[in-house]
């Protein structure tokens, strides 16, 4: 008789006992499904940006070494859970089978191509072969299989957007959806990492929400990225500043805002030590949205206290109701946004 698993996947936790799959060190990645699980034939992994940056640095940007590191992690842990950054990513693949307890209860059938909307850090995964590593896209083509739990979120892949582009968008779908909630007309919005994958979506959404009376400021340490932000017109100002230099970033933002600083700061970077720059550039009673998995929330909490900043700091929850459809619709409404993502991720 097929067993019934926990809807949260705790039956897959091998060590330590008593934790949920995301916090576990090791998962059972055997591919015989429970009656409330979904089996997926995986074709591509989209590694979280902070994780992939760390892996590339460890591998000296060698594709073969990146493949070895990822394969080793999955072999040891039963999931793609970066032991350094603690983050994962997401995947796309084809549904192979659906447990009997779920069949008929969800709008999904074998053969459907889907993207998972939960982290690889909690997804039982088996890699049979790594076919290609895409260093410039944070993506890896594989032959493998994965398990989605009963509570796991998923999205059927659209037919009008290339799969690789959809995967890149869906990986950061929570960012523009949360931006839409936070930004109001007339706000000054600072997007740190504004030319990256999530940052581009956030600057686009922030510009829509802040309107003509608002001001959107994008930050990147690279001249080419600043130029690109200006050319697409989704920022009013592009600052070429290293966000790990908190005082330099504060000085640049204070100059643009005449000391008023930002109402909303959105941090999308994939490197550590940008917490204090974000905090210093936020006005008193302003809001910071940390979408970066490189964020130290200890550093953010104690740092804000240390400089006397009364600000609301939001953890970058990758999920917001309707976020997948919302993010995909941004590509459908903006030719420029779609062209950019297709150039970068197809």
N, C-alpha and C positions, 0 to 999 in steps of 0.2 A: 504494500500500500504506500502511495506517495505521501510523504510527510507534509505537515502544514508548518510553515515557518513563521517567525515573528514578522509582523508588518514592517518593523524597523530594521530587520536584518540581523538581530542580535544572535540568532542561531548560527550565523556564519563566523562569529568571532572566535578565534582560536586562543588568542592571548592579547592582553590580560582579560580574564573573565570579569563580567560586571560592567563593561563599557559598551557603547554603541559602536557600529562599524567605523565611523570616521576617526574616533579616538583610539581604535585598536591598533596594536602593532602588527598583528597578522590575521588575515582572514582565510577562511576555507574557500578556495577558488575552484573546487571540483564543479563540474558543469552539469551534474544531474540536478534538475531544478525541483524545488518544492512546489506544491500545488498553488502557491500564491506568489510565484516568481516568474520573471520573463527572461528567456534566453536570447542573447543577441550575437549575431555573427558580425564581428567588429572589423571595419575596414580602415578607420583612421582615428588617431588620438589627437586631441588638441590640448597640449600641455599648458597649464597655467603659466602666465607670463613671468611671474617671479620665479617659479620653479624652473622654467626652461632657461631663463637667464643664468641661474645658478648652475644648471647642468652644463650649459655651453662653456661657462667659465672653467668648470672642473675638467671638461673634456678638451680644453684649448681649441674649441670650435671645430673639432674633428667629428665628422658624421659617424664614423664607425665607433668612436668612443662614446658618443651620445647614445647610440643604440645599445652598447654594452651596459651603460649605467642604467638605462631604463629597464632593459631586460633583467638585470640583476635585482633591481628594486622589486619588480613584479614577481620574480621567482622567490625571493626571500619573504615578501610580505603578502602576496596574493592580491595585490592592488598596486596602482601607481600612486604612491604616497611618498612624496619627496621627504626624506628624513631631515633635511636641512631647513627647508622653508615650511614644511608641514602642509603643503598644498598639493593639488592634484591636476585637475583639468576636466575634460569631458570627452565624449566619443560620438561617432556616428557608425551606424551599421544597419543590418537587416534583421528583423525579428524572425527567429527560427521557431520558437514555440512559446506558448503561453500556458501557465498552469491552469488546471481545471477549475480552481476556485476563483480565478480571475476571468476566465473565458466568458464572454457575453456581458461582463460587467464594465468593460472598458472598450473604448472605440479604437481597437487595435487588433490586427490580425497578422498571422505569419506571412512574411513577404513584404510587409510595410518597412520602409526605410525611415529611421528615426535618429534624432540626436537626443542623448540623455542630458537632462538639465540638473543633474546632481553631480557632485564632485567625484572624480576618479579616486580620491582619497578614501571613499567609502564603498566603492564598486568592486566586487569580486571580478578579477580579470585574469585571463590566461593569454599569454602571447606565444603563438606557435612559430611565427617568423616576422621579423622586421624587414619590410620591403624597401622603405626609403625614409630618410630623415630630411625634413625641410627646415633648415636652420633659420631661414628668414621668415618663416610663417608660424613657428612654434608648433608644428604639426608633424606627425609620424604615421606613415602608412604601414599597416600591419595585417597579418592573418592572425585572428584570435577570436576569443569568445568572452562574453561578460554576462553578468547577472544583474538584473534590475529588480529591486525589492518592490513589494506591494505599494509602499508609500513613495517610491521613486518617481520623480518628475521626468517627463519626456515630451518631445515635440516631433510631430510628423514633418519630415523635410519638405519644403515647398517645391513645387514643380517649376516655378518661374525664376528661381535664384539658384545659381550653381552651388553644389553641395559644399565645396570647400569654403565658399564665401558665407554660406548660411552657418556653417560650423563656427567660423570666426566670429560672426555676429552673435550667435546664440551663446557662445562662451562668456560674453560680457553683457548679456541682455539686461541684467539687473541694473546696470549703471545708468543708461538713459531713462529707464522707468523711474528710478529713484530721483534722478535729476529733475524730472518733470514734477515730482511731488514737492521738491525743495525750493525751486527757483520761482520767484514772483516777479511781476512786471516792475521794472525800475531797479532791480537788484544789481549789485556789482558782484560778479562771479569770477572766481579764480580757479582755473583748471590746471593742476600741476600734472605734467605728463599729457598735455593737451593734444599732442600729435600722435599718440599711440592709438591702439585699437579701441580701448574703452574711452580714452580721452577725446578722441575725435567724435564719437557719438555724444559724449557729454557736452562738448563745446557746441555742437550742432543743436542739441536740445536746449541748452542754456540760452543760446541766442534767440531761439523761438520764444522761450518763456520770459526772458528779461525784456525783450522788445526794444524799440527805438530809444526808450528812456533809460535802459539799463546799460551795463558795460560788462563784456566778457573778456577776460584776460587769460591767454594761454601761455604756459611755461614749458620750455624745453631747453636743454643745454646745447642743442645742436642748431646751427644756423639754417641748415636746409629744412629742418622741421618747422622752424619759426617762419621761414619764407612760405612754406606750404600752408600753414595756418592762415597767413595773411591772404594768400592767393584765393583760397576757398571762401574767405569772407565770413567765417563763423566766429571769429574773434575780433574785438575792437583793437586789442593790443596783443602783441606777441613778445614775450620777454625771453631773451636768451640768457638764462641764469641756471646755475647748478643748484637744485633745490635742497641738496644736503648742506649748503652754506646758508643757514637760516637768516643770518643778519643781512647778507647780500640780497636775498629774496625779499626780506622785509623792506629794505631800502628802495628796491626797484618798485615794489607794489605801492609803498607809501607815496612815492613820487608821482605815480600815475593817478592815485586816488586823492591827492592832496591831504594825505594823512588819515583819510576816512577808512581805509582798508576794505576788506571784502565782507559782504553779507553772507556769502556762501563760498566755502572752499571745497573743491572736489579733488581728492588726491588719487591719481590713477597710475602712479609710477611703479616700476618693477624692481626698485632697489631700496635698500634700507636707509635709515637715518634722515627721513624727510618729515618726520612728525613735527619737529619744532618750527620748521619753516611754515608749515601749514597753520600751526597754532598762532604764531606771531602775526601772520597776515590776515587773521580773522578779527573782525571788530568784536568788542564786548557784546555778548548775547547773540553773536552770530553762530553759524552752523558749519561744521566740518564733516564731510562724508568721506571716510577712508575706504575707498574701493580696492586699495592695494593690499595684496596678500603679504607684502613685505613689511607691513606695518607692525610695530611693536606697540600693543595697546597699553602695556605698562609704561613705556616711554611717553606715550601720548598723555595718559592720565596724570602721571607725576610731573611731566613737563608743563602741562597747562597750569597745574597747581603752583608750580615753582615760579612762573612768571605772572601769576595773578590774572589769568584769563578765564572769565566766566563764559564758556562757550559750550554748545551742545555738540558732542562728538558721536557720530553714527558709525557703527560697524558696517562694513560693506557686505551686507547680506546679498548674495547673488540672486535671491528670489524676491520677486514682487508680483502680485497677482496680474496675470496677463502679460508678463514681461516679454515672453518669446514673440508673441504676435506683434507687440508694440515695437520691438527692435527691428523685426523684419519689415514692418510697414514704413520705418524710416527710410530704408533703402528704396522702397517703392515710391515714396513721395519726393525723394531728392535724387536727381540724376547725377549730381556731383558726388554725393556720398556713395552712391552705388558704383560709379566709375572708379573712385578711389579704392574701395574695398575689393573690387574685381581685379584691379591692377596689382594689389598687394597679396591677394589670397587665392586667386585662381591658378 
